Amino acid sequence: MTAQYASTTATEDADASHGSSARAALSSFIGTTVEWYDYFLYGTAAALVFPKVFFNELTPEMATLASMASFAVAFILRPLGGMVIGHFGDRMGRKQMLVFTLLVMGLCTAAIGFLPSYNSIGYWSPGLLILLRVVQGFALGGEWGGAALMSVEHAPEGRRGLFGATMQMGVPAGLLVSTGAFALVSALPDEQFFAWGWRLPFIFSLALLFVGMYIRLQVSEPPNFEKVKAAGNVSRAPLLEVWENEKKKTVIMIFFQSVANVGYFLITVYALTYITSTLHLPRSVASTGLLVAAAVDLVMQPVFGWLSDKVGRRVVYGFGALFFAVFAFPLFWMLDTGNPVLITLALSLGLGIGHASTGSLHGVIYAEQYPTRYRFSGSSTAYQLSGIISSAPTPMVAAWLVARSGSSLSVSWYVVAAAIVSLVCVLLVKETYREPIDR
């Protein structure tokens, strides 16, 4: 009787644990989807709309560069957001910070949808746009680390790669939804599109915000953090502990995702400008191609996450870095054909293989590098600092390289250089897929 009771209790505990893991994964996925919808919506608009709405007093070339700079400025605040929100996430808990970041991102995105154009209020218009973008960057800086930890720390043993990838799937899902929204409004005539059509996807963020908030409020804190809190072992200065104990590791992790960042933002932001402005193809070709590519990325991410649980994080990530290096040249060859089918295939291969095999592992790799006591601060700080170095400059660097050289070849070599940096970091980082995370 006692044995049967114990067995029943153990089964119930296992079911409860599995249910908690599933809820945490769903919460991270939905919340991250909403956050990245907001974030990528800006990237798409920066390529297709903002040069003509907020920077139209400049020449077309300078307007594009200014718009890309406004996209990049958020990356400057992301590390600060990671440090500040990570500090409170390590002291107060992951959940509260995730609710805060989601709320801020959603409200800022909706505000952009109501922002008057340059023709209406002059320089106040791009000024307010950049201000809202800066706040977005601060919020996203803390969002990523919290969502990663909620998924990975709740994950069953031996499945952290898969569950971490579930959170990372929110990135292509957000891109998919934002690109889909823009594809719908892009069908409008130019006069209506630039007057009010582009604003609708931004205002729609309010509906997504409501859904994301509801789901996130249903999830509990990860067990690892609860144990640290119950033991009175919460760090008073988590970032200081990261600096004292993990300097070398953090430097490696800052450069670790160089090729994933360069490849991703080259495809999702600069490629839109390249297709529409350099190749002079319709907006629909760029939007449709990116829509399909985001869907492929979404499907492939859990595959690579699952594979990393079987063969290790370094093997899968190294493969992705090598793929980006090799594919950097065929990518532009396929784009330059002007063939919509080949363009869609090029974007899909870049995201579905290159990004899916690298980006899917960021959550689990960064979380596994740091102990629970200061995991939020360590993973967020390293991840967000990498954005300043490799994500933020990519659209501007690519635009500058093409403008200076008149060829995309220099951009391909830029991707190869980023791949070499990531491969060196892969060799230096410790393999963690078989180590316990409860430390």
Beta strands, then each sheet from edge to edge (+ up, - down):
end
